[in-house]
Amino acid sequence: MAAPKSANLSISKPLAPIYLLFGTQDFLIQMMKKNITSEALNDEERDFNFSKYDMTELPLEHAIEDAETIPFFGDKKVVIIENAYFLTAERTKTKIEQKIDRLEQYMEHPAESAVLIINAPYEKLDRRKKIVKKLEKSAAVYELSHLSDTTLFTILENVAAQYGTRYTKEGHEQLLAAIGPHLGQLANEVGKCALYCDADRAIDAQVVEEIGSKSLETNVFLLVNQVMHRKTAQALQLLHELVRMKEEPLKLLALLERQFRIVYQAGYYQKEGYTQNSIASKIGVHPYAVKLALEQTRLFSTALLQNALEKCAQTDYQIKTGQADKVLALELLIVQISGKAA
C-alpha cells in the first residue's frame, strides 16, 4: 500500500487517473481539488469538462458514467465525487444505496480522458472495506488532517506571499493564540491582515493584535488564563463581554471546564513522560492546544485544578436545577477559583 501524502499539496505529473482525498482540513482539501483541476483543465475547458457529484444526494454510477464519457471540449475532464461516506464507518441519513462495485469496475480500467477525484472529508477511512484497500493500492492518496506547526506556518506564509506580504513567526504565534490551529480561519485572518499592511510592512504580532479576530475557544482560554493568574477583575470583565456578545452561559461553562480538564490531563501525562504530540493524541486535541495547556500547568497545582473541575460541576448542577442564575453563578465560580474577590 502506498503511504498517503500527508498535507502535501504538490501534484506529480503525469496526473493520476484517480485521486483519493481524506481528512478534516477542508481548506487543504479545497486547495488540493483546485490544484488538480488547474493541472488538468484550462479556464475554457473547465466550463465544459468539470462536474461534481454529492454522494449524499446522487447515485455513484452517475459520476462513473460521466467519467467514462468522452470530454465534450478538450482532452481531459475532471469528475469529483463529494462526501464519499461509503469509504468510512460514518453513518449518513441518505436513502441512496450506492453501488460500490461500479467504482471497483472503473478502477480496473479508468478512463484515460478523465481525472476522478474522490473526496472523503472525514477523519478516518474504514480500512476493513475492500473498496478502501483497493483505492489505497491504485489511487493517489492524500491525507489532509492534522498539521505540524511548521507545515501550518509554511502554508500561511505562502498565503501571505500571494498578497505580496511577509508572514512572521511572531505574527504566527499571535494568530495561533487568537484563533487556534484552524487552517481555514487562519488563512482568512492572514488575508485580512495582509490587506491591512502597507507594502513594506510584514504581518507581525502587532498587526494581528490590532485587527485580528478571536474565536470563542480562544476567549475562554484567555478567561481561564486570567483566572489562573488571579486576575479576577479582568476575568469578570471578559465574561461580561462574552455575555453581551450573546454567548450562552452554559456553553461558556462547558468550555471553561473543558479547558481546565485539558490543563489537568496535559500536566498528568507530562509527568508520566509523554511527549507533547503523544499527549495531544491521548486526550484528542491539537498539539498546539497541549503546548498552551502545559504553559498553564505552572500556574495551578494538581489539587487546585481538581478543585476547579469540581466547582465547574457544582455550578453546572446549580444552573440546570434552577438553584442559581446563570451569569451570577459563573461570576461566583470565577471568584471562587481565582481565590480573590473582584
Order of alpha helices (4+ residues) and beta strands (2+ residues): beta-beta-alpha-alpha-beta-alpha-beta-alpha-beta-alpha-beta-alpha-alpha-alpha-alpha-alpha-alpha-alpha-alpha-alpha-alpha-alpha
